[in-house]
Amino acid sequence: MGRRMRKYLYILTVLGSLALGSLASCDSGPVDETIAYVPQEGRTVKVTGTFEGMDSWPGGYTVAVAGFSHASEYAVVAKNIAVGNGEVQTIMSGVSEEVTEVEVCVIDRLRVRVATFAVVENINELADDTIRLDVGTLDVGMFNTVQQSVFNANCIACHGMSNEAARGLYLTEGRSYDCLVDKQSSANPEYLLVNPGNSAESFLHLVLHDDGYLSHGHTDILSAKTELLNLIDDWIDNGAK
Ligand code: HEC
């Protein structure tokens, strides 16, 4: 027998005894019924898809399957999307009646929805207790989330959708990154628009927080959406990748 073969056999034996060991420990001793069997009430959600950019998120954010109740921004239940190369399946069971819609989304550490990538609404009207959601290939990366949730939803009307972009700043998909990162502000050339690693010194941050830098009501745009202001800062402080 070759050395390599013996090595594999050894590994198999170790794995085998580990498996047997854990089986044995399940059988031995009295079983606490309250722990051994937890009935799963409620609906089950099965999400299938290929998720890109999962590793771009710093701590505090979760790419998740989550259930929300009516207009609330807080997730009632949430489960991390499985990590893996290629297509993965994530199963969340025990979804209560309180939940009216399920989403593939990003939530922050307060379980507040930061972005929605896919949604099934009015789940209580569905006949089947199992909800299947196949999302195909999704870019759930941090910068794409900034693009969708911040720029597309709040900025591009003036920054690139029409024939002219205010101050020449295009925040449209495909152009925003190159217009912002390490680029000098034209309104105040002392600053970079996005200074990677330093949100407090980035003009993008300043115009959204302080009226002293620009007119045109920039501080009002996201004032009711703290989670998006935090998302921008966290993206910049995490290196603006
Ligand atoms: C209603 C139109 C409008 C909307 C919406 C808008 N902007 Fe602006 N923005 C402007 C105008 C006009 C200027 C130029 C102001 C000036 O020169 O004083 C500007 C300038 C800027 C600048 C300075 C650019 C530079 O080079 O110095 C930044 C940064 C900026 N906007 C970011 C944003 C972001 C981020 C959003 C969305 C959250 C947004 N803006 C939404 C109109 C808008």
Residues whose N, C-alpha, C, O or C-beta is under 5 A from the ligand:
A	BS01	HEC	V150 N154 C155 C158 A166 R167 L169 Q184 S185 S186 A187 N188 F203 L204 V207 L214 S215 H216 I221
